[in-house]
Amino acid sequence: MIENRILIPVDFTAAADKAVEFGVYFGSRMHAKISLLHVFEDEGMTIQECEDKLTIMANEINDNKNVSCDFICEAGSIFEIIPEISSKSVYRMLVLRAHGRKGFRQKLFGADILKLLKRVPIPTLVVQEESSIPGSGFKTAIFPVGSHDEYERNINAMSIIAGLCDPEIHLYSISKPGFGQTGKLRENILLAENTFSEKGINYKRIVEDQNVFSVGFAKQTLKYAKDNNANLISIMVNPTRENVYFADSDKEAILMNEHRIPVLCTSDAEIIL
């Protein structure tokens, strides 16, 4: 059974409050409950003390926000527990705070957060400490095209956000010498266009010639996002076969982007019902 819930990992740092802020924002719009998840390690407190802290956080949200909140405390590794909980419980979305040098003891930055995201089967919104919810709402979303076999998952995740926030979606690609369109890429572009059109989602197709010279696509994509005041970027975290040798570094650059733009991520991980 698919529950209308949002899962938010927290670690009792002030930085984790940013994930809660975004989770509450989208939870209220989705009419979804939110669940706080703390992955318990040997951190100088007992499980009961951990649950007491989560109770305080949940009560604060229940008393002051327009959402219902509960919590989970599990012992183990974040790289095992977060994918397991998000899969078996079949939450609608996960909201994750990308940490810098402080925060989760099992660090969530760069390659480590990408390692985790590849195992999470539901859409995940990754935010940074300096990310902010725009006062006028999420008006512009950059949606890079891709030749992934499971690209429809990315389309469906973006469609959910579009139903909540009504952004203008920029279906975006870069024309680079030596990188022609594969049949699968053309198929996925058509699928995105047809899906967005059928659902009445506002989008436009953008093809840019290469103007930032780098091995991958991240630098120019981020430049385009900044130049167009984007509030959101959507990516699949798994590499495509033709771009596997640089894909991870590209995705890490987008996840940890210096503009602090939130990133909506999907993977090809399987959901366990």
C-alpha positions in Angstrom: 0.0 0.0 0.0 1.4 3.4 -1.0 1.2 5.8 1.9 1.0 9.5 1.5 4.0 10.3 3.6 7.3 12.1 3.3 10.4 10.7 5.0 13.0 13.1 6.5 16.3 11.8 7.9 17.4 14.0 10.8 20.6 14.0 13.0 19.7 16.6 15.7 21.9 19.3 14.2 20.6 22.8 13.3 21.5 22.0 9.7 19.0 19.1 9.6 16.2 21.6 10.3 16.5 22.7 6.6 15.3 19.3 5.5 12.4 19.5 7.9 11.6 23.0 6.6 11.3 21.7 3.0 9.6 18.5 4.1 6.9 20.5 5.9 6.5 22.8 2.9 5.8 19.9 0.5 3.9 17.9 3.0 1.4 20.6 3.5 0.9 20.9 -0.3 0.6 17.1 -0.8 -1.7 16.7 2.3 1.0 14.2 3.3 2.1 13.1 6.8 5.8 13.4 7.5 8.0 10.9 9.3 11.3 11.9 10.9 14.0 9.2 10.7 17.1 9.1 12.9 19.6 6.4 12.2 21.1 5.6 15.6 24.8 5.1 16.0 27.0 4.9 19.1 26.7 8.6 19.7 26.7 9.0 23.5 23.0 8.6 24.0 20.6 5.7 24.5 17.8 4.7 22.1 15.3 6.1 24.6 17.1 9.4 24.7 17.1 9.4 20.9 13.3 8.8 20.9 12.8 11.5 23.5 14.5 14.0 21.2 12.4 12.9 18.2 9.2 13.2 20.3 10.1 16.8 21.0 10.7 17.5 17.3 7.5 15.7 16.2 5.4 17.5 18.8 6.8 20.9 17.7 5.7 20.2 14.2 2.3 18.8 15.1 1.6 21.8 17.3 2.8 24.5 14.9 2.7 23.3 11.3 -0.1 22.2 9.0 1.1 18.6 8.8 1.0 15.5 10.9 4.3 14.2 12.1 5.6 10.9 13.6 9.1 9.4 13.9 11.3 6.4 13.5 14.6 5.6 15.3 16.6 2.7 13.9 20.2 1.5 14.7 22.5 0.9 11.8 24.1 2.5 8.8 22.5 5.4 6.9 23.5 3.6 3.7 21.4 0.6 4.7 18.6 1.9 6.9 17.4 4.9 4.7 17.0 2.8 1.5 15.3 0.0 3.5 12.8 2.3 5.2 12.0 4.3 2.1 11.5 1.1 0.1 9.5 -1.1 2.4 7.2 1.7 3.7 6.7 3.1 0.2 6.8 6.7 1.1 6.0 9.3 -1.6 9.2 11.3 -1.2 12.3 11.6 0.8 13.8 15.0 1.8 17.5 14.9 2.5 19.9 17.6 3.7 23.3 17.4 2.1 25.8 17.9 4.9 29.3 19.4 4.8 32.0 18.6 7.2 29.7 18.5 10.2 26.5 16.6 10.6 25.9 12.9 9.9 28.9 11.0 11.3 28.6 8.9 8.1 29.1 11.9 5.9 26.5 13.0 3.3 28.4 15.1 0.8 29.8 14.4 -2.7 30.3 10.8 -3.5 28.7 9.6 -0.3 25.4 11.2 -0.9 25.4 9.9 -4.4 26.1 6.4 -3.1 23.1 6.6 -0.9 20.8 8.1 -3.5 21.5 5.3 -5.9 19.9 2.9 -3.4 16.8 5.0 -2.6 13.8 3.9 -4.8 11.6 7.0 -4.3 12.0 10.6 -5.4 14.4 12.5 -3.1 14.7 16.2 -2.7 18.3 17.1 -1.8 18.7 20.5 -0.1 21.7 22.4 1.3 21.9 24.4 4.5 21.8 27.7 2.5 18.9 26.5 0.2 15.7 28.4 0.6 12.1 28.1 -0.2 11.4 30.9 -2.7 8.7 33.3 -1.5 7.0 33.3 -4.8 7.2 29.5 -5.0 9.1 27.1 -7.3 8.6 28.9 -10.6 11.4 27.5 -12.8 12.7 23.9 -12.9 15.5 22.6 -15.0 14.9 19.1 -16.3 17.9 17.8 -18.2 17.1 15.1 -20.8 18.7 11.7 -20.5 18.9 8.3 -22.1 18.3 6.3 -18.9 16.2 3.1 -19.2 14.1 4.3 -16.2 13.8 7.9 -17.3 10.0 7.7 -16.9 10.6 7.7 -13.1 12.2 11.1 -13.4 9.3 12.4 -15.5 6.8 11.1 -13.0 8.6 12.7 -10.1 8.8 16.1 -11.9 5.1 15.7 -12.7 4.3 15.4 -8.9 6.2 18.6 -8.2 4.6 20.4 -11.1 1.1 19.5 -9.7 2.1 21.1 -6.4 4.0 24.2 -7.5 3.2 24.8 -11.3 6.7 25.7 -12.3 7.8 26.3 -15.9 9.9 23.2 -16.7 12.9 23.7 -19.0 13.3 20.4 -20.8 17.0 21.0 -21.3 19.9 19.6 -23.3 23.3 20.7 -24.5 24.4 20.1 -28.1 28.1 19.1 -27.9 30.4 17.9 -30.7 30.8 14.2 -30.6 27.7 13.6 -28.5 24.8 12.7 -30.8 21.3 11.8 -29.8 20.8 8.1 -29.3 17.5 6.5 -30.1 16.7 6.1 -26.4 17.4 9.7 -25.8 15.0 10.8 -28.5 12.4 8.3 -27.1 12.8 9.8 -23.6 12.5 13.4 -24.9 9.3 12.5 -26.7 7.9 10.7 -23.6 8.6 13.8 -21.4 7.0 16.1 -23.9 3.9 13.9 -24.3 3.5 13.3 -20.6 3.8 17.0 -19.7 1.5 18.0 -22.5 -1.2 15.4 -21.5 -1.1 16.6 -17.9 -1.2 20.2 -18.8 2.2 20.9 -17.3 3.9 24.1 -18.4 7.2 23.3 -20.2 9.4 24.5 -22.9 12.1 22.6 -24.9 15.6 24.2 -24.6 18.6 23.1 -26.7 21.8 25.0 -26.1 25.0 24.8 -28.1 28.0 24.1 -25.9 29.3 27.3 -24.4 31.1 26.0 -21.3 33.9 23.7 -22.2 34.2 20.7 -19.9 34.1 16.9 -20.1 30.6 16.6 -18.7 27.4 18.6 -18.8 27.1 19.8 -15.2 28.9 23.2 -15.5 26.8 24.5 -18.3 23.6 23.1 -16.8 24.3 24.9 -13.6 25.2 28.1 -15.4 21.9 27.9 -17.3 20.1 27.3 -14.0 21.6 30.3 -12.4 21.1 32.6 -15.4 17.4 31.6 -15.5 16.9 31.9 -11.7 16.0 28.3 -11.4 14.5 27.1 -8.1 14.9 23.4 -8.8 17.0 20.9 -10.9 15.9 17.4 -11.6 18.3 14.5 -12.3 18.6 10.7 -12.3 21.4 9.7 -10.1 22.3 6.6 -12.1 24.7 7.0 -15.1 23.8 6.3 -18.6 25.9 3.7 -20.5 27.4 6.2 -22.9 28.4 8.7 -20.1 29.4 6.4 -17.3 33.0 7.6 -17.2 32.1 11.1 -16.1 28.5 10.8 -14.9 29.2 10.5 -11.2 31.4 13.6 -11.0 28.7 15.5 -13.0 26.0 14.5 -10.6 28.0 15.3 -7.5 28.6 18.8 -8.9 24.9 19.3 -9.3 24.0 17.9 -5.9 26.5 20.1 -4.1 26.0 23.1 -6.5 27.4 26.5 -5.3 24.1 28.2 -6.1 22.3 26.1 -3.4 19.6 25.1 -5.8 17.5 22.1 -4.5 17.9 19.0 -6.6 15.1 16.4 -7.2 16.6 13.0 -7.6 15.4 9.7 -8.9 17.1 6.3 -9.3 16.5 2.9 -10.8 16.4 1.2 -7.4 13.6 -1.2 -7.0 10.7 -0.7 -4.6 9.8 -3.5 -2.3 6.1 -3.8 -1.7 
